């Protein structure tokens, strides 16, 4: 008797790649140095298509554009 694998290719269909995967991918691209804005926005848009009510996906798009090209975080800069 042969045991069936617990994770087959059919179980990894596109439905398994939910909005969370694309939100994480968008965050990753947004936080690279230098940031990959176009890739980040595309990932967030894909997440929005999968779940139009996702606040995280909706907020990810403007955050991707808001990141300065240098990757600096102005709110984290030391004062003085």
C-alpha positions in Angstrom: 0.0 0.0 0.0 1.4 3.3 -1.1 0.9 6.4 1.1 -0.4 9.5 -0.7 1.5 12.7 -0.3 -0.1 15.2 2.0 0.7 18.1 -0.3 0.2 17.5 -4.0 0.5 19.9 -6.9 -3.2 20.2 -7.2 -3.5 21.4 -3.7 -1.2 24.3 -4.5 -3.5 25.8 -7.1 -3.8 29.6 -7.3 -6.5 29.5 -4.6 -3.7 28.5 -2.1 -1.9 31.7 -3.0 -4.3 34.0 -1.3 -4.3 37.8 -0.8 -1.9 37.4 2.2 0.8 36.1 -0.1 0.5 39.1 -2.3 0.3 41.5 0.6 3.5 40.0 2.0 5.2 40.2 -1.5 4.2 43.9 -1.8 5.6 44.6 1.6 8.9 42.8 0.7 9.3 44.8 -2.6 8.4 48.0 -0.8 11.1 47.5 1.9 13.9 46.4 -0.4 16.9 48.8 -0.8 16.2 50.4 -3.2 12.5 49.7 -3.2 10.8 48.1 -6.2 7.8 50.3 -6.4 6.2 48.9 -9.6 6.5 45.3 -8.3 5.1 46.3 -4.9 2.1 48.0 -6.4 1.5 45.1 -8.8 1.5 42.7 -5.8 -0.9 44.9 -3.8 -3.2 45.2 -6.8 -3.3 41.4 -7.2 -4.2 41.1 -3.5 -7.0 43.7 -4.1 -8.4 41.6 -7.0 -8.5 38.5 -4.8 -10.1 40.4 -1.9 -11.5 43.8 -2.9 -12.4 44.6 0.8 -8.9 44.1 2.1 -7.8 47.2 3.9 -4.1 46.0 3.9 -4.0 45.6 0.2 -5.7 49.0 -0.4 -3.3 50.8 2.0 -0.3 49.1 0.5 -0.6 50.9 -2.8 -0.1 54.4 -1.5 2.5 53.3 1.0 4.5 51.8 -1.9 4.4 55.2 -3.7 5.2 57.1 -0.5 8.5 55.5 0.1 11.3 57.8 -0.9 13.5 56.5 -3.8 16.5 56.4 -1.4 14.6 54.0 0.8 15.0 56.4 3.8 12.3 56.6 6.4 12.0 60.3 7.3 10.0 59.5 10.5 12.9 57.4 11.8 15.7 59.9 11.2 17.4 61.2 14.4 16.7 64.8 15.4 19.3 67.4 15.7 
